[in-house]
Amino acid sequence: MTKLFNDKNKSGLTRDLIEALFPMFEEASAGAIAVDQDGCITWINHSYGRLLGLTDLEGALGKPVRQVIPHTRMPEVVSSGKPLLLDIMEHDHQQLVVTRVPFFDDTGTVQGAVAFVLYDDLQPLTPLVAKYRRLHQDLAAARKALAKKARGTRYSLGDFVGASPPALEVKRRARLAAGRDMPVLLLGETGTGKEVLAQAIHSVSARADKPFVGVNVAAIPDNLLEAEFFGVAPGAYTGADRRNREGKFQLANGGTLFLDEVGDMPLPLQAKLLRALQEGEVEPLGSNKVDQVDVRVIAATSRNLEAMIEDGGFRSDLYYRLNVLEIPIPPLRERLADLGVLCEAILGEICESLGMHAEITDAGVSALGSYDWPGNIRELRNVLERALTMSEEGGLLDADAVFKVLPKGRRRSHSSLAPQPIRPLARTLADAEAQAIEEALVASRGNRTRAAKLLGISRSVLYEKLAKMS
């Protein structure tokens, strides 16, 4: 019996073994062919001839295989001596699943190759391909979930809720920031959603698969900020860890570093931060070694940095370094048209966590619009949670339920007893029209079609007026 691998032949199958197995493979396949060491056809069966559209099989013998099958890789198998066990070959608008195996003589020299058409149609492989794709998608989802769990993001741009012109402008700038690898400065009052926006920018940027590291400068004591930012070398001070402790810059390497309340940073650290941003390197506390870092910085503050620069509380060079792309986030009182959609989104989150159902009426939304919202969206969430807790209507929040929990000290005033300067009539009418549109959007919970009906105008006219207001 011929051995599969002997001392002289350690490369593959012998011709004798191929001939022994050939009837079984031929019967199980949709076609078979053999070539010699020069890549010329020595044999082809009728099944393969029908697939190829050959009427004269005898005439194909002795021809180079590529004259008959242009896209075949049989010459490659013969020249390399390596099999191609699974391949998809295009022939005359057909897709054939083919396996190709070389055979050898007793000295280990390639004598030729045989090929079998496993499938003349990809349809039988559909379940296998679908299973592979599902497994690949599951793996990608698992990797994404792990990335989010370890220094990842929870928010996307869709989590910044709003359809008013100010909110749409914020989203437009956020998309611009996501597409460009540059520092971003987010300006807005407390509770306007600066961290949500920072995470959203990171999640759609080229660094999305890298770490997102956030640090609230105001929450860390001044004497610990340098160690928190740049890390600590072993034994840098009494009680320091014997191992290297990485700082936020090292943890965010390759990704995004979010500096919340950057206006609260002390001046000495501002100088070191500026150097880190300019040189792309940090020096851990108590170390002479410099670490190279590549981070994209998104800074946020509720303070007026320009006024702080004039007062000497913030470095102008750091401000210009951070403020390459500025995104002002308007307070809630300046985008009351978004109250309806904001309430819907927040109530959805609250109800999901509590396993209940809740709604707010148009009158309830209008009641919320009477307040000034110094705490912005964070305060809105608090008010809705308290209203749900106090509600006796089974989760239906109307105006009475809102007024019970709404603070009384910051009601919006639409008029004043103090004398006002006379303004041009056109300006007065424009302001009145803008206020009417705002109230209609509040009453319709942001639904522009309903708002247009309330105002007695067409939707296209409403869109034109909104464009002029933005």
C-alpha positions as CSV (number, residue, x, y, z in Angstrom):
1,M,0.0,0.0,0.0
2,T,1.3,3.5,-0.8
3,K,2.0,5.6,2.3
4,L,0.4,9.0,2.4
5,F,3.6,10.6,3.8
6,N,6.9,8.7,3.5
7,D,10.5,9.7,3.7
8,K,10.6,10.8,0.1
9,N,7.2,12.4,-0.1
10,K,6.2,14.8,2.8
11,S,4.4,17.3,0.7
12,G,1.0,15.8,0.0
13,L,-1.1,13.1,-1.7
14,T,0.4,10.6,-4.1
15,R,-1.2,9.9,-7.4
16,D,-2.1,6.3,-6.4
17,L,-4.1,7.6,-3.4
18,I,-5.8,10.3,-5.5
19,E,-6.9,7.6,-8.0
20,A,-8.2,5.4,-5.1
21,L,-10.2,8.2,-3.6
22,F,-11.2,9.8,-6.9
23,P,-14.5,7.8,-7.6
24,M,-15.9,8.8,-4.2
25,F,-15.0,12.5,-4.6
26,E,-16.3,12.5,-8.2
27,E,-19.6,11.0,-7.1
28,A,-20.1,13.6,-4.3
29,S,-19.2,16.6,-6.4
30,A,-20.9,18.6,-9.1
31,G,-17.9,18.2,-11.4
32,A,-14.2,17.2,-11.5
33,I,-11.1,17.9,-13.5
34,A,-7.4,17.0,-13.5
35,V,-4.3,18.7,-14.9
36,D,-0.7,17.7,-15.3
37,Q,2.4,19.5,-14.1
38,D,2.3,21.9,-17.0
39,G,-1.3,23.0,-16.1
40,C,-2.8,21.2,-19.1
41,I,-6.1,19.3,-18.9
42,T,-5.6,15.5,-18.7
43,W,-9.2,14.6,-17.7
44,I,-12.6,16.2,-17.2
45,N,-15.9,14.5,-16.4
46,H,-19.3,15.1,-18.0
47,S,-20.8,16.9,-15.1
48,Y,-18.0,19.6,-15.2
49,G,-18.3,19.7,-19.0
50,R,-22.0,20.6,-18.6
51,L,-21.3,23.3,-16.0
52,L,-18.7,24.8,-18.3
53,G,-20.9,24.5,-21.4
54,L,-18.4,22.2,-23.2
55,T,-19.8,20.0,-26.0
56,D,-16.5,18.4,-27.0
57,L,-14.7,17.0,-23.9
58,E,-12.1,15.3,-26.0
59,G,-11.2,18.6,-27.6
60,A,-10.5,20.1,-24.2
61,L,-7.9,17.5,-23.3
62,G,-4.3,18.7,-23.6
63,K,-5.3,22.4,-23.6
64,P,-3.9,24.8,-20.9
65,V,-6.6,24.8,-18.3
66,R,-6.9,28.6,-18.3
67,Q,-8.0,28.5,-22.0
68,V,-11.0,26.6,-21.0
69,I,-11.6,28.0,-17.4
70,P,-10.2,31.6,-17.4
71,H,-10.5,32.2,-13.7
72,T,-9.1,28.9,-12.4
73,R,-6.3,28.8,-9.9
74,M,-5.1,25.3,-10.9
75,P,-1.7,26.5,-12.3
76,E,-1.2,28.3,-8.9
77,V,-1.8,24.9,-7.1
78,V,0.6,23.1,-9.4
79,S,3.4,25.7,-9.1
80,S,3.1,26.1,-5.3
81,G,2.3,22.5,-4.4
82,K,-0.2,23.8,-1.8
83,P,-3.9,22.9,-1.9
84,L,-6.8,25.4,-2.0
85,L,-9.4,23.6,0.0
86,L,-12.2,26.1,-0.3
87,D,-12.5,28.8,-3.0
88,I,-15.3,30.5,-4.9
89,M,-14.7,30.7,-8.6
90,E,-16.6,32.9,-11.1
91,H,-17.4,31.3,-14.4
92,D,-19.8,32.7,-17.0
93,H,-22.0,34.4,-14.3
94,Q,-21.8,31.3,-12.1
95,Q,-20.3,31.1,-8.7
96,L,-18.7,27.7,-8.1
97,V,-17.4,26.5,-4.7
98,V,-14.2,24.5,-5.6
99,T,-11.5,22.5,-3.8
100,R,-8.1,21.9,-5.5
101,V,-5.5,19.4,-4.4
102,P,-2.0,18.8,-5.9
103,F,-0.6,15.2,-6.2
104,F,3.0,14.1,-6.1
105,D,5.3,11.3,-7.2
106,D,7.4,9.2,-4.8
107,T,10.2,11.8,-4.9
108,G,7.9,14.6,-3.7
109,T,7.7,16.3,-7.1
110,V,4.3,17.8,-8.1
111,Q,2.8,15.7,-11.0
112,G,-0.4,17.7,-11.4
113,A,-3.6,18.6,-9.5
114,V,-7.3,17.7,-9.3
115,A,-10.2,19.9,-8.6
116,F,-13.8,19.1,-7.5
117,V,-16.8,21.4,-7.7
118,L,-18.4,21.1,-4.3
119,Y,-21.4,23.4,-5.1
120,D,-22.5,24.9,-8.3
121,D,-24.7,27.3,-6.4
122,L,-24.0,29.3,-3.2
123,Q,-27.5,28.8,-1.9
124,P,-26.6,25.7,0.2
125,L,-24.0,27.7,2.0
126,T,-26.4,30.5,3.0
127,P,-27.1,29.1,6.5
128,L,-23.4,28.8,7.1
129,V,-22.6,32.3,5.9
130,A,-25.6,33.7,7.9
131,K,-24.3,31.9,11.0
132,Y,-20.8,33.3,10.5
133,R,-22.2,36.8,10.1
134,R,-24.3,36.5,13.2
135,L,-21.3,35.3,15.2
136,H,-19.3,38.2,13.8
137,Q,-22.0,40.7,14.8
138,D,-22.3,39.2,18.3
139,L,-18.5,39.5,18.7
140,A,-18.5,43.1,17.6
141,A,-21.4,43.9,20.0
142,A,-19.6,42.2,22.8
143,R,-16.4,44.1,22.1
144,K,-18.4,47.3,22.0
145,A,-20.1,46.5,25.3
146,L,-16.7,45.7,26.9
147,A,-15.2,49.0,25.6
148,K,-18.1,50.9,27.1
149,K,-17.7,49.2,30.4
150,A,-14.0,50.0,30.5
151,R,-13.4,53.7,29.8
152,G,-16.2,53.9,27.2
153,T,-19.2,56.1,26.5
154,R,-22.9,55.7,27.4
155,Y,-24.3,58.5,25.3
156,S,-24.6,59.2,21.6
157,L,-25.7,62.3,19.7
158,G,-29.3,61.1,19.8
159,D,-29.2,61.4,23.6
160,F,-28.8,65.2,23.3
161,V,-32.6,65.7,22.9
162,G,-34.0,68.7,21.1
163,A,-35.4,69.9,17.7
164,S,-35.5,73.6,18.3
165,P,-33.1,75.8,16.2
166,P,-30.6,76.3,19.1
167,A,-30.5,72.5,19.8
168,L,-30.0,71.7,16.1
169,E,-27.2,74.2,15.9
170,V,-25.5,72.4,18.8
171,K,-25.8,69.1,17.1
172,R,-24.5,70.5,13.8
173,R,-21.3,71.8,15.6
174,A,-21.0,68.5,17.4
175,R,-21.0,66.6,14.1
176,L,-18.4,69.0,12.8
177,A,-16.3,68.4,15.9
178,A,-16.6,64.6,15.6
179,G,-15.2,64.7,12.0
180,R,-12.2,66.8,12.9
181,D,-9.5,65.8,15.4
182,M,-9.2,69.1,17.2
183,P,-9.7,70.5,20.7
184,V,-13.3,71.4,21.6
185,L,-14.6,73.8,24.2
186,L,-18.1,73.3,25.5
187,L,-19.7,76.4,27.1
188,G,-22.9,76.2,29.1
189,E,-24.5,76.4,32.4
190,T,-24.6,73.6,34.9
191,G,-27.1,70.9,33.9
192,T,-27.2,71.7,30.1
193,G,-25.7,68.4,29.1
194,K,-22.1,69.1,28.5
195,E,-20.8,65.6,29.3
196,V,-23.6,64.0,27.2
197,L,-22.4,66.1,24.3
198,A,-18.7,65.3,24.9
199,Q,-19.4,61.6,25.0
200,A,-21.5,61.9,21.8
201,I,-18.7,63.6,20.0
202,H,-16.3,60.9,21.0
203,S,-18.7,58.1,20.0
204,V,-18.9,59.2,16.4
205,S,-15.3,60.3,16.0
206,A,-12.4,58.3,14.6
207,R,-11.3,57.6,18.2
208,A,-14.6,55.9,19.1
209,D,-13.0,52.5,19.7
210,K,-10.4,54.1,22.1
211,P,-10.8,55.2,25.7
212,F,-13.0,58.1,26.8
213,V,-11.7,59.4,30.1
214,G,-13.6,62.1,32.0
215,V,-12.3,64.1,34.9
216,N,-14.2,66.8,36.9
217,V,-11.5,69.4,37.8
218,A,-13.7,71.0,40.4
219,A,-14.2,67.7,42.3
220,I,-10.5,67.1,42.9
221,P,-8.4,68.9,45.6
222,D,-5.8,71.2,44.1
223,N,-2.9,69.3,45.6
224,L,-4.0,66.0,44.0
225,L,-4.7,67.4,40.5
226,E,-1.2,67.0,39.1
227,A,-1.0,63.3,40.2
228,E,-4.5,62.8,38.8
229,F,-3.6,64.2,35.4
230,F,0.0,63.0,34.9
231,G,0.4,60.0,37.1
232,V,2.8,59.1,40.0
233,A,6.2,57.4,39.8
234,P,6.9,54.7,42.5
235,G,8.0,56.3,45.8
236,A,7.3,59.9,44.6
237,Y,6.2,60.8,48.1
238,T,5.6,59.2,51.4
239,G,2.9,56.6,51.1
240,A,3.0,56.5,47.3
241,D,2.4,53.1,45.6
242,R,5.5,51.1,44.7
243,R,4.1,50.7,41.2
244,N,3.6,53.3,38.5
245,R,0.2,54.9,38.9
246,E,-1.1,56.1,35.5
247,G,-2.8,59.5,35.2
248,K,-5.8,60.5,33.1
249,F,-3.6,61.4,30.1
250,Q,-2.0,57.9,30.1
251,L,-5.4,56.3,30.5
252,A,-6.9,58.3,27.7
253,N,-3.9,57.7,25.3
254,G,-5.2,57.2,21.8
255,G,-8.7,58.4,22.8
256,T,-10.5,61.4,24.3
257,L,-9.8,63.3,27.6
258,F,-12.8,65.2,28.8
259,L,-12.0,68.1,31.2
260,D,-15.2,69.1,33.0
261,E,-15.2,72.5,34.8
262,V,-11.8,73.4,33.3
263,G,-12.3,77.0,34.5
264,D,-11.7,75.7,38.1
265,M,-8.1,74.6,37.3
266,P,-5.4,76.3,39.4
267,L,-2.9,78.5,37.4
268,P,0.2,76.3,38.1
269,L,-1.5,73.2,36.6
270,Q,-2.7,75.3,33.7
271,A,0.9,75.8,32.6
272,K,1.6,72.0,32.8
273,L,-1.6,71.2,30.9
274,L,-0.6,73.6,28.2
275,R,2.8,72.0,27.8
276,A,1.2,68.5,27.7
277,L,-1.2,69.6,24.9
278,Q,1.5,71.4,22.9
279,E,4.3,68.7,23.2
280,G,2.1,65.6,23.4
281,E,4.1,64.4,26.4
282,V,3.6,64.2,30.2
283,E,6.0,63.7,33.1
284,P,4.6,61.6,36.0
285,L,5.0,63.2,39.5
286,G,8.4,62.2,41.0
287,S,9.8,60.9,37.7
288,N,12.4,62.1,35.2
289,K,10.8,60.0,32.4
290,V,8.6,61.6,29.8
291,D,5.6,59.6,28.5
292,Q,4.4,60.3,24.9
293,V,0.6,60.6,24.7
294,D,-1.9,61.1,22.0
295,V,-5.2,62.5,23.3
296,R,-8.0,64.6,21.9
297,V,-9.1,67.1,24.6
298,I,-12.7,68.2,25.0
299,A,-13.0,70.8,27.7
300,A,-16.2,72.2,29.3
301,T,-17.0,75.0,31.7
302,S,-19.9,77.0,33.1
303,R,-17.7,80.0,33.8
304,N,-16.8,83.0,31.6
305,L,-13.2,82.2,30.6
306,E,-12.7,85.5,28.8
307,A,-13.6,87.5,31.9
308,M,-11.3,85.2,34.0
309,I,-8.4,85.9,31.5
310,E,-8.9,89.7,32.1
311,D,-8.9,89.1,35.9
312,G,-5.8,86.9,35.6
313,G,-7.6,83.7,36.7
314,F,-7.1,81.8,33.4
315,R,-4.2,81.7,31.0
316,S,-4.9,83.2,27.6
317,D,-2.5,80.8,25.8
318,L,-4.3,77.8,27.3
319,Y,-7.7,79.3,26.4
320,Y,-6.6,79.6,22.7
321,R,-5.3,76.1,22.8
322,L,-8.5,74.7,24.1
323,N,-10.9,76.9,22.2
324,V,-10.3,75.7,18.6
325,L,-13.9,74.8,18.1
326,E,-16.4,76.4,20.5
327,I,-19.8,74.9,21.1
328,P,-22.1,77.1,23.2
329,I,-24.9,75.0,24.8
330,P,-28.0,77.2,25.4
331,P,-29.8,77.0,28.7
332,L,-33.2,75.3,28.9
333,R,-35.0,78.7,29.2
334,E,-33.7,79.6,25.7
335,R,-35.1,76.5,24.1
336,L,-38.4,75.9,25.8
337,A,-39.7,74.6,22.4
338,D,-37.8,71.4,23.3
339,L,-39.7,70.9,26.6
340,G,-42.2,68.4,25.1
341,V,-39.6,66.1,23.6
342,L,-37.3,66.4,26.6
343,C,-40.2,65.4,28.9
344,E,-41.0,62.5,26.7
345,A,-37.3,61.3,26.7
346,I,-36.8,61.8,30.5
347,L,-40.1,60.2,31.4
348,G,-39.2,57.2,29.2
349,E,-35.9,56.7,31.1
350,I,-37.5,57.1,34.5
351,C,-40.3,54.7,33.7
352,E,-37.9,52.1,32.3
353,S,-36.0,52.1,35.5
354,L,-39.1,52.0,37.7
355,G,-41.1,49.6,35.5
356,M,-44.1,51.9,35.2
357,H,-45.8,54.1,32.6
358,A,-46.2,57.9,32.7
359,E,-47.3,60.7,30.4
360,I,-47.5,64.5,30.6
361,T,-50.3,66.5,29.2
362,D,-50.0,69.6,27.0
363,A,-51.1,71.7,30.0
364,G,-48.4,70.1,32.1
365,V,-45.7,71.0,29.5
366,S,-47.1,74.6,29.4
367,A,-46.8,74.7,33.2
368,L,-43.2,73.7,32.9
369,G,-42.7,76.5,30.4
370,S,-43.6,79.1,33.0
371,Y,-40.4,78.4,35.0
372,D,-37.0,79.9,34.5
373,W,-35.0,76.6,34.9
374,P,-31.7,77.8,36.6
375,G,-30.7,74.1,37.0
376,N,-31.6,73.3,33.3
377,I,-32.2,69.7,32.2
378,R,-30.8,68.2,35.4
379,E,-33.4,70.3,37.3
380,L,-36.2,69.3,34.8
381,R,-35.5,65.6,35.5
382,N,-35.7,66.2,39.3
383,V,-39.0,68.0,38.9
384,L,-40.5,65.2,36.8
385,E,-39.3,62.6,39.2
386,R,-40.9,64.5,42.1
387,A,-44.1,65.0,40.2
388,L,-44.3,61.3,39.4
389,T,-43.7,60.5,43.1
390,M,-46.5,62.9,44.2
391,S,-48.9,62.0,41.4
392,E,-52.3,60.6,42.3
393,E,-53.4,60.2,38.7
394,G,-51.6,56.9,37.9
395,G,-48.6,58.5,36.1
396,L,-50.5,61.2,34.2
397,L,-48.9,64.5,34.9
398,D,-51.1,67.6,34.3
399,A,-50.6,71.2,35.2
400,D,-51.7,70.7,38.8
401,A,-49.2,67.9,39.3
402,V,-46.4,70.1,37.9
403,F,-47.3,73.2,39.9
404,K,-47.3,71.2,43.1
405,V,-43.5,70.5,42.8
406,L,-42.4,73.4,40.7
407,P,-40.3,75.9,42.7
408,K,-42.0,79.2,43.1
409,G,-39.1,81.6,43.2
410,R,-38.1,81.6,39.5
411,R,-41.3,82.0,37.5
412,R,-40.8,83.5,34.0
413,S,-42.4,86.9,33.6
414,H,-43.8,87.9,30.2
415,S,-44.5,91.5,31.3
416,S,-43.1,94.1,33.6
417,L,-44.6,97.1,35.3
418,A,-41.4,99.1,34.7
419,P,-41.6,101.5,31.6
420,Q,-40.0,100.0,28.5
421,P,-38.3,101.9,25.7
422,I,-40.3,102.4,22.6
423,R,-39.3,100.0,19.8
424,P,-40.0,100.0,16.1
425,L,-43.3,98.4,15.3
426,A,-41.7,95.8,13.0
427,R,-39.5,94.6,15.9
428,T,-42.4,94.5,18.3
429,L,-44.5,92.4,15.8
430,A,-41.5,90.1,15.1
431,D,-41.0,89.5,18.9
432,A,-44.8,88.9,19.3
433,E,-44.7,86.4,16.4
434,A,-41.7,84.6,17.8
435,Q,-43.4,84.3,21.2
436,A,-46.5,83.0,19.6
437,I,-44.5,80.3,17.7
438,E,-42.6,79.4,20.9
439,E,-45.9,79.0,22.8
440,A,-47.4,76.9,20.0
441,L,-44.4,74.6,20.0
442,V,-44.6,74.2,23.7
443,A,-48.3,73.4,23.6
444,S,-47.7,70.9,20.8
445,R,-44.7,69.3,22.6
446,G,-42.4,70.2,19.8
447,N,-44.6,68.7,17.0
448,R,-44.3,71.3,14.2
449,T,-47.3,70.1,12.2
450,R,-49.6,70.5,15.2
451,A,-47.9,73.9,16.1
452,A,-48.7,75.1,12.5
453,K,-52.3,74.1,12.9
454,L,-52.6,75.9,16.3
455,L,-51.1,79.1,14.6
456,G,-53.4,78.8,11.6
457,I,-50.5,78.7,9.1
458,S,-49.1,76.0,6.8
459,R,-46.2,73.9,7.9
460,S,-43.9,75.4,5.2
461,V,-44.6,78.9,6.5
462,L,-43.8,77.8,10.0
463,Y,-40.4,76.4,8.8
464,E,-39.6,79.6,7.0
465,K,-40.3,81.6,10.2
466,L,-38.2,79.2,12.3
467,A,-35.4,79.6,9.9
468,K,-35.5,83.4,10.2
469,M,-35.6,83.1,14.0
470,S,-32.5,81.0,14.2
